[in-house]
Every structure is written in structure tokens, then in C-alpha cells.
Amino acid sequence: MRKLLGMIIPILLLFVLFGCSSIKTENADKEKEDAPDVSEESDGKTEDDSAIDNEDKEKLQDENETVVSTKEQYLKKLSEIDKSLKDLESKIQNGTQTEMNKAQAEIYVRWDNALNEIYQVLEKQLTASEMESLRDEQRKWIMHRDETAKKESLEFEGGSLEAFQYTSTQARITKERCYVLVEEYMK
């Protein structure tokens, strides 16, 4: 733009000096056409700048909707996992000890897989410092889960329900942790 003005101004001066006012008027009109349209309400922004701002706002809105839908998506997934466990729960209620243990182990595996998936999503969503804090918290949670499972299974120490109770407690606490991570950390 400065180069253009640098070329037009000397030409205009020549025309003014030689009395060519009609050419001068044509060039002034040409400059108005080439100048970006600046409205008073846009605080000096051109229409192009406003369009870019609107695009940024739309992208930000889309990102926020995506983030919200990710959280909602995982809450729905957790609910679906819970519903899908009904068949295994009937084995726990009506099966042999071996069937009960296998069913409870499968329940734990499903919740543990969900937990790992949620954790991977959070690794992408959280900042490095937030993720480091969550890692520390997760290590403490794992110790808490295992200690609680051991403590609750001691009631059946040496019996056929000891392993079942241990796995049952792990599954219950892991399920709870899935919901905590989604509700408190997922964006």
C-alpha cells in the first residue's frame, strides 16, 4: 500500500501542477476504491478482519462443543458398560464359584480398559503440569485400590470367596474412578 501511495502521490502532484484536475479526480476515486472498507463500528478493522474474527469465534465454539461432547460421550460409554455387565452379574448371582470368579474378573477388565482409555484422552486434553499432577494422584489411587481390595478380601482369607472379593473390590473402585476422571478432569 505504501509503494502504491509512493507512486500515486508524485503523479498527483504533477497533475495538480499542470492543471489536470479531471485526471486528479479519477485517481482520487481510484484510491477510494482500492482502500479497504473500514466501518466506524469495527474499530478500524476491515471487513476481512471481521470475517477472520468470526471464523476464529466459530472454530472456538466448535472446539468447545467438541470438548463438551467428548465428556458426554464418555459418560454415555460408562453407562453402556454398566448396562452391558448385566449378563455377567447374573453369572455372579447364579453361577458356580469358578463362573463367579471369571465373571467378576471380566467386570474388572472392562472397567480397567475404560479407565485406561479415559486416561489416554486426558493425556491429550490436559496441560503437562495438570497431567503430571494427575499421574501422581493416579499412582496413589492405584495403591489405595489395591490396599482396599486386600483389606476387604481378608474377611474371606483362605476361603473360596477371597479372590472373588479382591477382584470385586478392584472393579467397584475402578468404576468409581472412571466416573471421577470423566466428571472432574475431562473437558
Beta strands, then each sheet from edge to edge (+ up, - down):
end
